[in-house]
Amino acid sequence: MALTREYCDDRARDAAEAASLATLDNVRRRELRSEAAWREMSDRIRQTENARSIREAQRRAEQALIARESQPATD
């Protein structure tokens, strides 16, 4: 199963809620570490998605330029 930002964000919220409800310090710390890890994964996914979008836009622009240049000139 591929991780999604939404899944990671949901797990981070769950961990944050569990941390706020924890009565034991070690459990609270564990849940806070879990929250941080899920948020980091979500951030990485977001960065990857942004980079992919930029690459795709550049590729489309290059293809459009090539298509324009390959058309015969009309005078």
N, CA, C and O atoms as a Maestro MAE file, in Angstrom:
{
 s_m_m2io_version
 :::
 2.0.0
}

f_m_ct {
 s_m_title
 :::
 protein
 m_atom[300] {
  # First column is atom index #
  i_m_mmod_type
  r_m_x_coord
  r_m_y_coord
  r_m_z_coord
  i_m_residue_number
  s_m_chain_name
  s_m_pdb_residue_name
  s_m_pdb_atom_name
  i_m_atomic_number
  :::
  1 25 0.843 -1.178 0.000 1 A "MET " " N  " 7
  2 3 0.000 0.000 0.000 1 A "MET " " CA " 6
  3 2 0.889 1.242 0.000 1 A "MET " " C  " 6
  4 15 1.808 1.370 0.809 1 A "MET " " O  " 8
  5 25 0.600 2.127 -0.902 2 A "ALA " " N  " 7
  6 3 1.344 3.383 -0.967 2 A "ALA " " CA " 6
  7 2 0.773 4.357 0.067 2 A "ALA " " C  " 6
  8 15 -0.440 4.470 0.242 2 A "ALA " " O  " 8
  9 25 1.671 5.040 0.733 3 A "LEU " " N  " 7
  10 3 1.245 6.041 1.704 3 A "LEU " " CA " 6
  11 2 0.750 7.287 0.979 3 A "LEU " " C  " 6
  12 15 1.295 7.674 -0.054 3 A "LEU " " O  " 8
  13 25 -0.277 7.902 1.526 4 A "THR " " N  " 7
  14 3 -0.763 9.173 0.998 4 A "THR " " CA " 6
  15 2 -0.576 10.235 2.078 4 A "THR " " C  " 6
  16 15 -0.426 9.928 3.260 4 A "THR " " O  " 8
  17 25 -0.590 11.494 1.635 5 A "ARG " " N  " 7
  18 3 -0.485 12.588 2.610 5 A "ARG " " CA " 6
  19 2 -1.635 12.520 3.598 5 A "ARG " " C  " 6
  20 15 -1.446 12.714 4.799 5 A "ARG " " O  " 8
  21 25 -2.826 12.244 3.089 6 A "GLU " " N  " 7
  22 3 -4.008 12.212 3.955 6 A "GLU " " CA " 6
  23 2 -3.861 11.140 5.035 6 A "GLU " " C  " 6
  24 15 -4.195 11.369 6.197 6 A "GLU " " O  " 8
  25 25 -3.359 9.966 4.638 7 A "TYR " " N  " 7
  26 3 -3.162 8.888 5.596 7 A "TYR " " CA " 6
  27 2 -2.158 9.302 6.670 7 A "TYR " " C  " 6
  28 15 -2.401 9.123 7.864 7 A "TYR " " O  " 8
  29 25 -1.030 9.857 6.233 8 A "CYS " " N  " 7
  30 3 0.007 10.292 7.180 8 A "CYS " " CA " 6
  31 2 -0.524 11.390 8.100 8 A "CYS " " C  " 6
  32 15 -0.271 11.371 9.305 8 A "CYS " " O  " 8
  33 25 -1.259 12.344 7.532 9 A "ASP " " N  " 7
  34 3 -1.825 13.429 8.343 9 A "ASP " " CA " 6
  35 2 -2.817 12.880 9.364 9 A "ASP " " C  " 6
  36 15 -2.850 13.336 10.507 9 A "ASP " " O  " 8
  37 25 -3.625 11.903 8.955 10 A "ASP " " N  " 7
  38 3 -4.580 11.280 9.886 10 A "ASP " " CA " 6
  39 2 -3.848 10.579 11.027 10 A "ASP " " C  " 6
  40 15 -4.231 10.714 12.189 10 A "ASP " " O  " 8
  41 25 -2.799 9.834 10.697 11 A "ARG " " N  " 7
  42 3 -2.033 9.133 11.740 11 A "ARG " " CA " 6
  43 2 -1.360 10.132 12.670 11 A "ARG " " C  " 6
  44 15 -1.286 9.896 13.876 11 A "ARG " " O  " 8
  45 25 -0.869 11.241 12.132 12 A "ALA " " N  " 7
  46 3 -0.240 12.272 12.965 12 A "ALA " " CA " 6
  47 2 -1.267 12.859 13.929 12 A "ALA " " C  " 6
  48 15 -0.976 13.057 15.109 12 A "ALA " " O  " 8
  49 25 -2.456 13.135 13.429 13 A "ARG " " N  " 7
  50 3 -3.513 13.664 14.320 13 A "ARG " " CA " 6
  51 2 -3.880 12.647 15.396 13 A "ARG " " C  " 6
  52 15 -4.083 13.009 16.555 13 A "ARG " " O  " 8
  53 25 -3.964 11.371 15.011 14 A "ASP " " N  " 7
  54 3 -4.268 10.325 15.995 14 A "ASP " " CA " 6
  55 2 -3.190 10.272 17.079 14 A "ASP " " C  " 6
  56 15 -3.493 10.164 18.267 14 A "ASP " " O  " 8
  57 25 -1.939 10.350 16.652 15 A "ALA " " N  " 7
  58 3 -0.835 10.292 17.616 15 A "ALA " " CA " 6
  59 2 -0.850 11.517 18.525 15 A "ALA " " C  " 6
  60 15 -0.594 11.406 19.724 15 A "ALA " " O  " 8
  61 25 -1.150 12.682 17.956 16 A "ALA " " N  " 7
  62 3 -1.206 13.905 18.772 16 A "ALA " " CA " 6
  63 2 -2.327 13.802 19.804 16 A "ALA " " C  " 6
  64 15 -2.164 14.211 20.954 16 A "ALA " " O  " 8
  65 25 -3.455 13.256 19.384 17 A "GLU " " N  " 7
  66 3 -4.566 13.098 20.329 17 A "GLU " " CA " 6
  67 2 -4.206 12.100 21.418 17 A "GLU " " C  " 6
  68 15 -4.491 12.324 22.595 17 A "GLU " " O  " 8
  69 25 -3.577 10.996 21.022 18 A "ALA " " N  " 7
  70 3 -3.159 9.992 22.008 18 A "ALA " " CA " 6
  71 2 -2.160 10.593 22.988 18 A "ALA " " C  " 6
  72 15 -2.203 10.295 24.182 18 A "ALA " " O  " 8
  73 25 -1.267 11.432 22.493 19 A "ALA " " N  " 7
  74 3 -0.286 12.079 23.377 19 A "ALA " " CA " 6
  75 2 -0.979 12.991 24.369 19 A "ALA " " C  " 6
  76 15 -0.609 13.039 25.542 19 A "ALA " " O  " 8
  77 25 -1.986 13.717 23.897 20 A "SER " " N  " 7
  78 3 -2.670 14.652 24.801 20 A "SER " " CA " 6
  79 2 -3.479 13.915 25.867 20 A "SER " " C  " 6
  80 15 -3.724 14.452 26.947 20 A "SER " " O  " 8
  81 25 -3.893 12.687 25.561 21 A "LEU " " N  " 7
  82 3 -4.683 11.913 26.521 21 A "LEU " " CA " 6
  83 2 -3.830 11.019 27.411 21 A "LEU " " C  " 6
  84 15 -4.325 10.478 28.400 21 A "LEU " " O  " 8
  85 25 -2.562 10.859 27.073 22 A "ALA " " N  " 7
  86 3 -1.689 9.941 27.812 22 A "ALA " " CA " 6
  87 2 -1.446 10.447 29.228 22 A "ALA " " C  " 6
  88 15 -1.243 11.638 29.462 22 A "ALA " " O  " 8
  89 25 -1.473 9.519 30.146 23 A "THR " " N  " 7
  90 3 -1.194 9.869 31.546 23 A "THR " " CA " 6
  91 2 0.244 9.524 31.931 23 A "THR " " C  " 6
  92 15 0.777 10.059 32.903 23 A "THR " " O  " 8
  93 25 0.861 8.641 31.176 24 A "LEU " " N  " 7
  94 3 2.243 8.248 31.457 24 A "LEU " " CA " 6
  95 2 3.191 9.031 30.549 24 A "LEU " " C  " 6
  96 15 2.938 9.176 29.353 24 A "LEU " " O  " 8
  97 25 4.276 9.531 31.123 25 A "ASP " " N  " 7
  98 3 5.230 10.328 30.357 25 A "ASP " " CA " 6
  99 2 5.824 9.554 29.186 25 A "ASP " " C  " 6
  100 15 5.965 10.095 28.089 25 A "ASP " " O  " 8
  101 25 6.175 8.280 29.416 26 A "ASN " " N  " 7
  102 3 6.791 7.511 28.336 26 A "ASN " " CA " 6
  103 2 5.817 7.296 27.172 26 A "ASN " " C  " 6
  104 15 6.234 7.289 26.014 26 A "ASN " " O  " 8
  105 25 4.552 7.126 27.464 27 A "VAL " " N  " 7
  106 3 3.539 6.965 26.420 27 A "VAL " " CA " 6
  107 2 3.360 8.287 25.669 27 A "VAL " " C  " 6
  108 15 3.260 8.299 24.442 27 A "VAL " " O  " 8
  109 25 3.322 9.390 26.405 28 A "ARG " " N  " 7
  110 3 3.194 10.701 25.778 28 A "ARG " " CA " 6
  111 2 4.368 10.968 24.843 28 A "ARG " " C  " 6
  112 15 4.173 11.433 23.719 28 A "ARG " " O  " 8
  113 25 5.580 10.680 25.296 29 A "ARG " " N  " 7
  114 3 6.770 10.888 24.466 29 A "ARG " " CA " 6
  115 2 6.741 9.997 23.225 29 A "ARG " " C  " 6
  116 15 7.088 10.441 22.130 29 A "ARG " " O  " 8
  117 25 6.332 8.754 23.394 30 A "ARG " " N  " 7
  118 3 6.244 7.835 22.261 30 A "ARG " " CA " 6
  119 2 5.264 8.355 21.214 30 A "ARG " " C  " 6
  120 15 5.550 8.342 20.017 30 A "ARG " " O  " 8
  121 25 4.106 8.813 21.684 31 A "GLU " " N  " 7
  122 3 3.098 9.330 20.754 31 A "GLU " " CA " 6
  123 2 3.559 10.619 20.078 31 A "GLU " " C  " 6
  124 15 3.255 10.843 18.907 31 A "GLU " " O  " 8
  125 25 4.281 11.457 20.792 32 A "LEU " " N  " 7
  126 3 4.818 12.678 20.183 32 A "LEU " " CA " 6
  127 2 5.875 12.346 19.133 32 A "LEU " " C  " 6
  128 15 5.950 13.008 18.098 32 A "LEU " " O  " 8
  129 25 6.693 11.324 19.393 33 A "ARG " " N  " 7
  130 3 7.670 10.881 18.384 33 A "ARG " " CA " 6
  131 2 6.949 10.321 17.167 33 A "ARG " " C  " 6
  132 15 7.352 10.554 16.028 33 A "ARG " " O  " 8
  133 25 5.898 9.591 17.421 34 A "SER " " N  " 7
  134 3 5.098 9.035 16.329 34 A "SER " " CA " 6
  135 2 4.481 10.151 15.496 34 A "SER " " C  " 6
  136 15 4.513 10.107 14.267 34 A "SER " " O  " 8
  137 25 3.925 11.143 16.166 35 A "GLU " " N  " 7
  138 3 3.340 12.284 15.453 35 A "GLU " " CA " 6
  139 2 4.383 12.961 14.569 35 A "GLU " " C  " 6
  140 15 4.117 13.273 13.409 35 A "GLU " " O  " 8
  141 25 5.568 13.184 15.125 36 A "ALA " " N  " 7
  142 3 6.632 13.843 14.359 36 A "ALA " " CA " 6
  143 2 7.027 13.005 13.140 36 A "ALA " " C  " 6
  144 15 7.256 13.549 12.060 36 A "ALA " " O  " 8
  145 25 7.106 11.704 13.311 37 A "ALA " " N  " 7
  146 3 7.472 10.831 12.192 37 A "ALA " " CA " 6
  147 2 6.413 10.859 11.097 37 A "ALA " " C  " 6
  148 15 6.745 10.940 9.914 37 A "ALA " " O  " 8
  149 25 5.147 10.795 11.480 38 A "TRP " " N  " 7
  150 3 4.058 10.852 10.486 38 A "TRP " " CA " 6
  151 2 4.049 12.198 9.764 38 A "TRP " " C  " 6
  152 15 3.828 12.251 8.554 38 A "TRP " " O  " 8
  153 25 4.287 13.275 10.492 39 A "ARG " " N  " 7
  154 3 4.307 14.594 9.852 39 A "ARG " " CA " 6
  155 2 5.487 14.702 8.879 39 A "ARG " " C  " 6
  156 15 5.359 15.294 7.807 39 A "ARG " " O  " 8
  157 25 6.628 14.131 9.255 40 A "GLU " " N  " 7
  158 3 7.784 14.151 8.367 40 A "GLU " " CA " 6
  159 2 7.492 13.353 7.090 40 A "GLU " " C  " 6
  160 15 7.843 13.785 5.992 40 A "GLU " " O  " 8
  161 25 6.851 12.194 7.239 41 A "MET " " N  " 7
  162 3 6.482 11.411 6.054 41 A "MET " " CA " 6
  163 2 5.522 12.189 5.158 41 A "MET " " C  " 6
  164 15 5.659 12.181 3.935 41 A "MET " " O  " 8
  165 25 4.559 12.856 5.768 42 A "SER " " N  " 7
  166 3 3.602 13.661 5.005 42 A "SER " " CA " 6
  167 2 4.327 14.783 4.265 42 A "SER " " C  " 6
  168 15 4.023 15.056 3.103 42 A "SER " " O  " 8
  169 25 5.272 15.428 4.922 43 A "ASP " " N  " 7
  170 3 6.040 16.502 4.291 43 A "ASP " " CA " 6
  171 2 6.859 15.984 3.109 43 A "ASP " " C  " 6
  172 15 6.949 16.643 2.073 43 A "ASP " " O  " 8
  173 25 7.453 14.808 3.269 44 A "ARG " " N  " 7
  174 3 8.235 14.218 2.172 44 A "ARG " " CA " 6
  175 2 7.341 13.907 0.979 44 A "ARG " " C  " 6
  176 15 7.717 14.154 -0.167 44 A "ARG " " O  " 8
  177 25 6.161 13.367 1.249 45 A "ILE " " N  " 7
  178 3 5.221 13.071 0.169 45 A "ILE " " CA " 6
  179 2 4.827 14.368 -0.536 45 A "ILE " " C  " 6
  180 15 4.775 14.419 -1.765 45 A "ILE " " O  " 8
  181 25 4.554 15.405 0.236 46 A "ARG " " N  " 7
  182 3 4.181 16.704 -0.336 46 A "ARG " " CA " 6
  183 2 5.310 17.253 -1.220 46 A "ARG " " C  " 6
  184 15 5.056 17.745 -2.319 46 A "ARG " " O  " 8
  185 25 6.544 17.167 -0.741 47 A "GLN " " N  " 7
  186 3 7.691 17.639 -1.524 47 A "GLN " " CA " 6
  187 2 7.830 16.840 -2.824 47 A "GLN " " C  " 6
  188 15 8.103 17.406 -3.882 47 A "GLN " " O  " 8
  189 25 7.642 15.534 -2.734 48 A "THR " " N  " 7
  190 3 7.728 14.680 -3.914 48 A "THR " " CA " 6
  191 2 6.631 15.031 -4.913 48 A "THR " " C  " 6
  192 15 6.885 15.108 -6.115 48 A "THR " " O  " 8
  193 25 5.423 15.244 -4.423 49 A "GLU " " N  " 7
  194 3 4.321 15.617 -5.310 49 A "GLU " " CA " 6
  195 2 4.590 16.959 -5.990 49 A "GLU " " C  " 6
  196 15 4.333 17.117 -7.183 49 A "GLU " " O  " 8
  197 25 5.102 17.914 -5.233 50 A "ASN " " N  " 7
  198 3 5.419 19.227 -5.812 50 A "ASN " " CA " 6
  199 2 6.502 19.113 -6.874 50 A "ASN " " C  " 6
  200 15 6.387 19.714 -7.942 50 A "ASN " " O  " 8
  201 25 7.547 18.354 -6.596 51 A "ALA " " N  " 7
  202 3 8.634 18.184 -7.551 51 A "ALA " " CA " 6
  203 2 8.120 17.482 -8.806 51 A "ALA " " C  " 6
  204 15 8.502 17.844 -9.919 51 A "ALA " " O  " 8
  205 25 7.263 16.491 -8.635 52 A "ARG " " N  " 7
  206 3 6.695 15.776 -9.779 52 A "ARG " " CA " 6
  207 2 5.847 16.718 -10.630 52 A "ARG " " C  " 6
  208 15 5.913 16.672 -11.859 52 A "ARG " " O  " 8
  209 25 5.062 17.562 -9.992 53 A "SER " " N  " 7
  210 3 4.229 18.521 -10.733 53 A "SER " " CA " 6
  211 2 5.087 19.484 -11.541 53 A "SER " " C  " 6
  212 15 4.768 19.799 -12.688 53 A "SER " " O  " 8
  213 25 6.168 19.946 -10.943 54 A "ILE " " N  " 7
  214 3 7.070 20.866 -11.642 54 A "ILE " " CA " 6
  215 2 7.701 20.169 -12.846 54 A "ILE " " C  " 6
  216 15 7.756 20.737 -13.937 54 A "ILE " " O  " 8
  217 25 8.179 18.930 -12.648 55 A "ARG " " N  " 7
  218 3 8.788 18.189 -13.758 55 A "ARG " " CA " 6
  219 2 7.787 17.962 -14.888 55 A "ARG " " C  " 6
  220 15 8.131 18.098 -16.062 55 A "ARG " " O  " 8
  221 25 6.548 17.615 -14.534 56 A "GLU " " N  " 7
  222 3 5.528 17.376 -15.549 56 A "GLU " " CA " 6
  223 2 5.199 18.658 -16.312 56 A "GLU " " C  " 6
  224 15 5.009 18.619 -17.527 56 A "GLU " " O  " 8
  225 25 5.131 19.773 -15.625 57 A "ALA " " N  " 7
  226 3 4.856 21.044 -16.288 57 A "ALA " " CA " 6
  227 2 6.003 21.410 -17.229 57 A "ALA " " C  " 6
  228 15 5.767 21.899 -18.334 57 A "ALA " " O  " 8
  229 25 7.231 21.178 -16.800 58 A "GLN " " N  " 7
  230 3 8.381 21.455 -17.659 58 A "GLN " " CA " 6
  231 2 8.358 20.559 -18.897 58 A "GLN " " C  " 6
  232 15 8.642 21.009 -20.007 58 A "GLN " " O  " 8
  233 25 8.019 19.301 -18.696 59 A "ARG " " N  " 7
  234 3 7.968 18.361 -19.819 59 A "ARG " " CA " 6
  235 2 6.895 18.776 -20.818 59 A "ARG " " C  " 6
  236 15 7.130 18.731 -22.026 59 A "ARG " " O  " 8
  237 25 5.725 19.178 -20.336 60 A "ARG " " N  " 7
  238 3 4.655 19.632 -21.232 60 A "ARG " " CA " 6
  239 2 5.076 20.891 -21.994 60 A "ARG " " C  " 6
  240 15 4.796 21.023 -23.185 60 A "ARG " " O  " 8
  241 25 5.742 21.806 -21.306 61 A "ALA " " N  " 7
  242 3 6.204 23.030 -21.963 61 A "ALA " " CA " 6
  243 2 7.230 22.705 -23.043 61 A "ALA " " C  " 6
  244 15 7.192 23.285 -24.128 61 A "ALA " " O  " 8
  245 25 8.149 21.778 -22.755 62 A "GLU " " N  " 7
  246 3 9.152 21.385 -23.743 62 A "GLU " " CA " 6
  247 2 8.496 20.717 -24.945 62 A "GLU " " C  " 6
  248 15 8.881 20.975 -26.085 62 A "GLU " " O  " 8
  249 25 7.505 19.857 -24.696 63 A "GLN " " N  " 7
  250 3 6.805 19.189 -25.793 63 A "GLN " " CA " 6
  251 2 6.040 20.195 -26.651 63 A "GLN " " C  " 6
  252 15 6.007 20.067 -27.875 63 A "GLN " " O  " 8
  253 25 5.434 21.183 -26.024 64 A "ALA " " N  " 7
  254 3 4.717 22.210 -26.775 64 A "ALA " " CA " 6
  255 2 5.680 23.016 -27.632 64 A "ALA " " C  " 6
  256 15 5.361 23.352 -28.772 64 A "ALA " " O  " 8
  257 25 6.846 23.327 -27.102 65 A "LEU " " N  " 7
  258 3 7.849 24.075 -27.857 65 A "LEU " " CA " 6
  259 2 8.343 23.260 -29.041 65 A "LEU " " C  " 6
  260 15 8.479 23.786 -30.146 65 A "LEU " " O  " 8
  261 25 8.608 21.993 -28.819 66 A "ILE " " N  " 7
  262 3 9.064 21.120 -29.902 66 A "ILE " " CA " 6
  263 2 7.984 21.020 -30.978 66 A "ILE " " C  " 6
  264 15 8.287 21.078 -32.170 66 A "ILE " " O  " 8
  265 25 6.740 20.870 -30.565 67 A "ALA " " N  " 7
  266 3 5.639 20.778 -31.526 67 A "ALA " " CA " 6
  267 2 5.523 22.063 -32.341 67 A "ALA " " C  " 6
  268 15 5.296 22.011 -33.549 67 A "ALA " " O  " 8
  269 25 5.675 23.203 -31.695 68 A "ARG " " N  " 7
  270 3 5.601 24.496 -32.379 68 A "ARG " " CA " 6
  271 2 6.749 24.640 -33.377 68 A "ARG " " C  " 6
  272 15 6.554 25.106 -34.500 68 A "ARG " " O  " 8
  273 25 7.931 24.240 -32.958 69 A "GLU " " N  " 7
  274 3 9.110 24.376 -33.812 69 A "GLU " " CA " 6
  275 2 9.070 23.423 -34.999 69 A "GLU " " C  " 6
  276 15 9.661 23.707 -36.041 69 A "GLU " " O  " 8
  277 25 8.386 22.309 -34.853 70 A "SER " " N  " 7
  278 3 8.367 21.320 -35.933 70 A "SER " " CA " 6
  279 2 7.283 21.610 -36.963 70 A "SER " " C  " 6
  280 15 7.229 20.951 -38.001 70 A "SER " " O  " 8
  281 25 6.422 22.581 -36.696 71 A "GLN " " N  " 7
  282 3 5.393 22.938 -37.658 71 A "GLN " " CA " 6
  283 2 6.031 23.770 -38.769 71 A "GLN " " C  " 6
  284 15 6.887 24.616 -38.510 71 A "GLN " " O  " 8
  285 25 5.601 23.520 -40.019 72 A "PRO " " N  " 7
  286 3 6.174 24.309 -41.111 72 A "PRO " " CA " 6
  287 2 5.737 25.764 -41.009 72 A "PRO " " C  " 6
  288 15 4.618 26.072 -40.599 72 A "PRO " " O  " 8
  289 25 6.638 26.636 -41.388 73 A "ALA " " N  " 7
  290 3 6.346 28.069 -41.347 73 A "ALA " " CA " 6
  291 2 5.366 28.399 -42.456 73 A "ALA " " C  " 6
  292 15 5.474 27.890 -43.572 73 A "ALA " " O  " 8
  293 25 4.407 29.259 -42.137 74 A "THR " " N  " 7
  294 3 3.434 29.698 -43.148 74 A "THR " " CA " 6
  295 2 3.632 31.181 -43.375 74 A "THR " " C  " 6
  296 15 3.548 31.981 -42.443 74 A "THR " " O  " 8
  297 25 3.895 31.540 -44.623 75 A "ASP " " N  " 7
  298 3 4.095 32.953 -44.946 75 A "ASP " " CA " 6
  299 2 2.978 33.484 -45.792 75 A "ASP " " C  " 6
  300 15 2.985 34.660 -46.158 75 A "ASP " " O  " 8
  :::
 }
 m_bond[299] {
  # First column is bond index #
  i_m_from
  i_m_to
  i_m_order
  :::
  1 1 2 1
  2 2 3 1
  3 3 4 2
  4 3 5 1
  5 5 6 1
  6 6 7 1
  7 7 8 2
  8 7 9 1
  9 9 10 1
  10 10 11 1
  11 11 12 2
  12 11 13 1
  13 13 14 1
  14 14 15 1
  15 15 16 2
  16 15 17 1
  17 17 18 1
  18 18 19 1
  19 19 20 2
  20 19 21 1
  21 21 22 1
  22 22 23 1
  23 23 24 2
  24 23 25 1
  25 25 26 1
  26 26 27 1
  27 27 28 2
  28 27 29 1
  29 29 30 1
  30 30 31 1
  31 31 32 2
  32 31 33 1
  33 33 34 1
  34 34 35 1
  35 35 36 2
  36 35 37 1
  37 37 38 1
  38 38 39 1
  39 39 40 2
  40 39 41 1
  41 41 42 1
  42 42 43 1
  43 43 44 2
  44 43 45 1
  45 45 46 1
  46 46 47 1
  47 47 48 2
  48 47 49 1
  49 49 50 1
  50 50 51 1
  51 51 52 2
  52 51 53 1
  53 53 54 1
  54 54 55 1
  55 55 56 2
  56 55 57 1
  57 57 58 1
  58 58 59 1
  59 59 60 2
  60 59 61 1
  61 61 62 1
  62 62 63 1
  63 63 64 2
  64 63 65 1
  65 65 66 1
  66 66 67 1
  67 67 68 2
  68 67 69 1
  69 69 70 1
  70 70 71 1
  71 71 72 2
  72 71 73 1
  73 73 74 1
  74 74 75 1
  75 75 76 2
  76 75 77 1
  77 77 78 1
  78 78 79 1
  79 79 80 2
  80 79 81 1
  81 81 82 1
  82 82 83 1
  83 83 84 2
  84 83 85 1
  85 85 86 1
  86 86 87 1
  87 87 88 2
  88 87 89 1
  89 89 90 1
  90 90 91 1
  91 91 92 2
  92 91 93 1
  93 93 94 1
  94 94 95 1
  95 95 96 2
  96 95 97 1
  97 97 98 1
  98 98 99 1
  99 99 100 2
  100 99 101 1
  101 101 102 1
  102 102 103 1
  103 103 104 2
  104 103 105 1
  105 105 106 1
  106 106 107 1
  107 107 108 2
  108 107 109 1
  109 109 110 1
  110 110 111 1
  111 111 112 2
  112 111 113 1
  113 113 114 1
  114 114 115 1
  115 115 116 2
  116 115 117 1
  117 117 118 1
  118 118 119 1
  119 119 120 2
  120 119 121 1
  121 121 122 1
  122 122 123 1
  123 123 124 2
  124 123 125 1
  125 125 126 1
  126 126 127 1
  127 127 128 2
  128 127 129 1
  129 129 130 1
  130 130 131 1
  131 131 132 2
  132 131 133 1
  133 133 134 1
  134 134 135 1
  135 135 136 2
  136 135 137 1
  137 137 138 1
  138 138 139 1
  139 139 140 2
  140 139 141 1
  141 141 142 1
  142 142 143 1
  143 143 144 2
  144 143 145 1
  145 145 146 1
  146 146 147 1
  147 147 148 2
  148 147 149 1
  149 149 150 1
  150 150 151 1
  151 151 152 2
  152 151 153 1
  153 153 154 1
  154 154 155 1
  155 155 156 2
  156 155 157 1
  157 157 158 1
  158 158 159 1
  159 159 160 2
  160 159 161 1
  161 161 162 1
  162 162 163 1
  163 163 164 2
  164 163 165 1
  165 165 166 1
  166 166 167 1
  167 167 168 2
  168 167 169 1
  169 169 170 1
  170 170 171 1
  171 171 172 2
  172 171 173 1
  173 173 174 1
  174 174 175 1
  175 175 176 2
  176 175 177 1
  177 177 178 1
  178 178 179 1
  179 179 180 2
  180 179 181 1
  181 181 182 1
  182 182 183 1
  183 183 184 2
  184 183 185 1
  185 185 186 1
  186 186 187 1
  187 187 188 2
  188 187 189 1
  189 189 190 1
  190 190 191 1
  191 191 192 2
  192 191 193 1
  193 193 194 1
  194 194 195 1
  195 195 196 2
  196 195 197 1
  197 197 198 1
  198 198 199 1
  199 199 200 2
  200 199 201 1
  201 201 202 1
  202 202 203 1
  203 203 204 2
  204 203 205 1
  205 205 206 1
  206 206 207 1
  207 207 208 2
  208 207 209 1
  209 209 210 1
  210 210 211 1
  211 211 212 2
  212 211 213 1
  213 213 214 1
  214 214 215 1
  215 215 216 2
  216 215 217 1
  217 217 218 1
  218 218 219 1
  219 219 220 2
  220 219 221 1
  221 221 222 1
  222 222 223 1
  223 223 224 2
  224 223 225 1
  225 225 226 1
  226 226 227 1
  227 227 228 2
  228 227 229 1
  229 229 230 1
  230 230 231 1
  231 231 232 2
  232 231 233 1
  233 233 234 1
  234 234 235 1
  235 235 236 2
  236 235 237 1
  237 237 238 1
  238 238 239 1
  239 239 240 2
  240 239 241 1
  241 241 242 1
  242 242 243 1
  243 243 244 2
  244 243 245 1
  245 245 246 1
  246 246 247 1
  247 247 248 2
  248 247 249 1
  249 249 250 1
  250 250 251 1
  251 251 252 2
  252 251 253 1
  253 253 254 1
  254 254 255 1
  255 255 256 2
  256 255 257 1
  257 257 258 1
  258 258 259 1
  259 259 260 2
  260 259 261 1
  261 261 262 1
  262 262 263 1
  263 263 264 2
  264 263 265 1
  265 265 266 1
  266 266 267 1
  267 267 268 2
  268 267 269 1
  269 269 270 1
  270 270 271 1
  271 271 272 2
  272 271 273 1
  273 273 274 1
  274 274 275 1
  275 275 276 2
  276 275 277 1
  277 277 278 1
  278 278 279 1
  279 279 280 2
  280 279 281 1
  281 281 282 1
  282 282 283 1
  283 283 284 2
  284 283 285 1
  285 285 286 1
  286 286 287 1
  287 287 288 2
  288 287 289 1
  289 289 290 1
  290 290 291 1
  291 291 292 2
  292 291 293 1
  293 293 294 1
  294 294 295 1
  295 295 296 2
  296 295 297 1
  297 297 298 1
  298 298 299 1
  299 299 300 2
  :::
 }
}
